[in-house]
Amino acid sequence: MDDGAVQGALKRTTTIAGGLLCIAAAVLLIVRVVALRGSIGERLAHVSAGAFAEALSLYLLGSLLLAYAWVVLVRVASGAHPRARPLLRGHLRAQVAKYLPGNVFHFAYRHVAARREGVNHASLAAALGLEAAFLLAAAAVIALGVAADPRLDALVPWARKSIAFVPVFAVLAWIALIYVAPRFGVPRAPMSSRAPGLALVLAIDFAFFLLAGAALRALHSATDMLPFSAWCGWLSLAWIVGYVTPGAPAGIGLREGVLVLGLSPALGEAEALALALLYRLVTTIADGLLAAFGFLDREAARTDRI
């Protein structure tokens, strides 16, 4: 069997394993939701419209920032200035695709949208790699505070060291953009010209996770039961688990499981489950709204530049 066949088989195996893990986590959550349905139902019924709207607004803002970060990354990697509007529109439309099995179609959609703007495959691959490295780095830094939780150590002893190492990927990606990517067709450019854009993207990624943590906290009536760093830390850790698991559509089940694990000691299991479900509802509605806006948008003229 040649290397390509081995890699293909390995990719299929990991995707199937990730999908099964996602299903198993979702089933376990459903079992607990059924067992605690009375308490969870009461909690869900008491969520105010104002709190839900605040959470939705915070998450929408963070997602819009990520869409702009994608535009910056494509421009940095390509060394060109493709139109922002088509790239933004492609990013927004792709939000619903991440709920499809395989968890890769949203990347493919953005890739196709950017190709229509003349960006080559190598530059887009570099942009996607930088996006993943910077998002994981930002999430890991924020999650470091909760990674030392004894319960997490008991379940996954290597988690703390792994999370502490993740930010290194951002540095490695930065170096690869300079010395490795040009060998595969990415245009060369002075680091001084790329540094401001990459720094802006990293700042946006940190802002996204802080906004997402604030959205989670907004759904709880007693926000002072946990420090803000804990809300953001567990949210970021949950995001990492869902992101790195192959074949897990939007991290469904896995992210909720991490949130319940982290929030239960302070809030109680029923409250943590209710919050995890509410947060999933917020993110799903937000993704649907962003995609709808992307599909409804019509470019005024192809020659317009933003």
PyMOL commands that set and color helices and strands:
alter all, ss='L'
color gray80, all
select helices_A, chain A and resi 3-35+37-45+49-78+84-99+105-115+121-147+150-155+159-165+168-179+181-184+191-218+223-225+228-244+249-251+254-267+269-296
alter helices_A, ss='H'
color red, helices_A
deselect
rebuild
show_as cartoon
